[in-house]
Amino acid sequence: MAMTRTPVRRVLDYTVLSVLAFVFALPALYLFLGSLKPSGEVLNGLSGFLPTHLSFDNYTAVLDSLNSDSTGYFWQFMGVSVLLSFVVVTGGLIVNSMAAYGLTRLKWRGQNAVFTLVLLLMLIPFESVAVPLFYMFNGQRNTIFIQALPFVANAFAIYQFHTFFKKIPPSIEEAARLDGAGPWRTFFAIIVPMSRPVFASVAILTFLIQWGSFLWPVLMVSDPSVRPLPLEMSVFQGQQPPDWGQILAFGVLLVLPVLIVFAFFQRWFVEGVASSAVKG
């Protein structure tokens, strides 16, 4: 029998949760408020947490300084990041979902060994293979293709799809086969529409990783025309003297697309994570 919480316990729980939520939200709040301050007030710490007056001058200065810079334009860097994220997310959803379906439903020799290899690949950090990949693709630097290629296939995404597909009743696919549908038609006409939550959660996680990707662009990009936003922010931050108000404004502009994407797909993301974590 479930125990009902007393009013005092309920108030205590909400108080603790509110304090924890504020602590976790504090860096993001400081980032936004700092972007509205003059540069001299940004490093005053919590004593100057609130800006003396609200101003979007830092945002205007960021856009103006990049527009007047010979290296390129802010929206050009934004466009590169959007294009990279679109290629990686779209390609990853296709490649990883099909790989997971083949590992989950199709029966072939070596299936378990390949799936074990996928699980082992989840333990290998990208930093450990970045240098070998750099020497492999050094001749194809400064292209969108080479920035996206290492991140399309993802072992963790395959595992997420695999976990979700295992919970789909095989009787649905058996009924499709009786109606004359082959594996391709079954996958795209039946499995994909039923798997929208896991597609949404994989898309968001892939987008988050790709949008903040920094190490690989540092190694492979020297041409400003194909420079993504995280790399451009490091270049912008390195300008002397540093203007911390503008740097924080740049950070807000970098984070804003992530918040927008998560706001649109939040419901499917939660459903996908929950369905992948809890077995029926």
Buried (B, 14 or more C-beta within 10 A) or exposed (E): EEEEEEEEEEEEEEEEEEEEEEEEEEEEEBBBBBBBBBBEBBEEEEEBBEBEEEBEBBBEBBBEBBEEBEBBBBEBBBEBBBBBBEBBBEBBBEBBBBBBBBBBBEEEEEEEEEBEEBEEBEEEEEEEEBEEBBEEBEEEBBBBEBBBBBBBBBBBBBBBBBBBBBEBEEEEBEEBEEEEBEBEEBBEEBBBEEBEBBBBBBBBBBBBBBBBBEEBBBBBBEEBEBBBBBBBBEBBBEEEEEBBBBBBBBBBBBBEBBEEBEEEBEEBBEBBBEBBEEEE
